[in-house]
Each structure stands twice: as C-alpha cells, then as structure tokens.
Amino acid sequence: MKKGVLLIALLIAGIGSAFSQVGSVTQAQSLYIYNFSRLIQWPAGNQTGDFVIGVVGDDALYKSLLTYVANKKVGTQPIAVKKFDSPESVSRCHIIYVGNSKVSAFDAVVERLRGSNSLIITSKKGMVNMGSAIDFFMDQDKLKYVINTTNAEKYNLTVSKSLQDMAYRN
C-alpha cells in the first residue's frame, strides 16, 4: 500500500513539470482528477458501485476524462464520467468539477450536493474560500492546485497527507 501511495505521489509531483509533454491543461487536469480519486478517502458507504466523476460546464474536460479514465478503477469501483448541463441536473458524484463557464452557478451546485460526500473542484482562483475543496491554477506554464481540507472534511472526505504536501502553498 505504501509503495502504491508513493508511486501516485511521484506521478502527481511530476504532472506540473510534465505539463508541456501532456499537451494541454485539460489533459493534465484529467490526470490530476484521477490521482485525486486515489488519494482521498470516501466514507465506507461510497465505496461500492460506480465511482462517479461529474463535470459541469467544461465539455473539453468531460471528453478528456472519458478517454483518460476508460477501463480504470478507483479501488474496486469502475469509474463513470457524467456531464451535467446545469446545476439543477447535478446528481450524486464522488468528484464534481465546476468549469469556469458555470462558476456563477457554483452556489447552486454546492446546494445540490449538500449532505453528499463529494469532492468539489474548480479552476477559478479563490473558490476554495467559497466552498470548493480544490482549485486548479496556472503558475509559469505549470498546472498547480490548492486544497482547502476543511471544505473536504465538510463532505466527510479525508485528504491524504501526501496530496496535501504536494499542494501549492503561498
């Protein structure tokens, strides 16, 4: 188990530096999201059935995730990627990404997920102060992320120490 976590940690650490090799921000975000799924602990009741990754407002990321996670699992759970066109259509997800085009509806998405065990991810600076657990951002052509563990804990999620250690700090 420790070797697996170390391997994942090394992969995530290399994502930022490998960004130019990955080819696009969207592909790098897909890789990050998949690795987040492996470095966060969901409550026992969320560890059966499909592991659902939802996307609101970012068609390119949705398509990239479909390709990247095809035939992959989180533990024993097959991964399903769902696209939501509006906050009203959001349903149970392990991970939900709210794209910049829908960030104005962020509060409505959060309200739909109240009482669930969902990791909320955005790409708009400062959204970790508004309720998201993880925000992506670019720093000198490298994709990085910040984590608000308090927001993750509100959804009964446990963020691994290695994921916290790799997050950007001011």
Secondary structure, DSSP 8 states (H G I E B T S, - for coil): -HHHHHHHHHHHHHHHHTHHHH-SHHHHHHHHHHHHHHHEE--GGGSSS-EEEEEES-HHHHHHHHHHTTT-EETTEEEEEEEESSGGG----SEEEE-GGGGGGHHHHHHHHTTS--EEEESSTTGGGTT-SEEEEEETTEEEEEE-HHHHHHTT-EE-HHHHHHS---
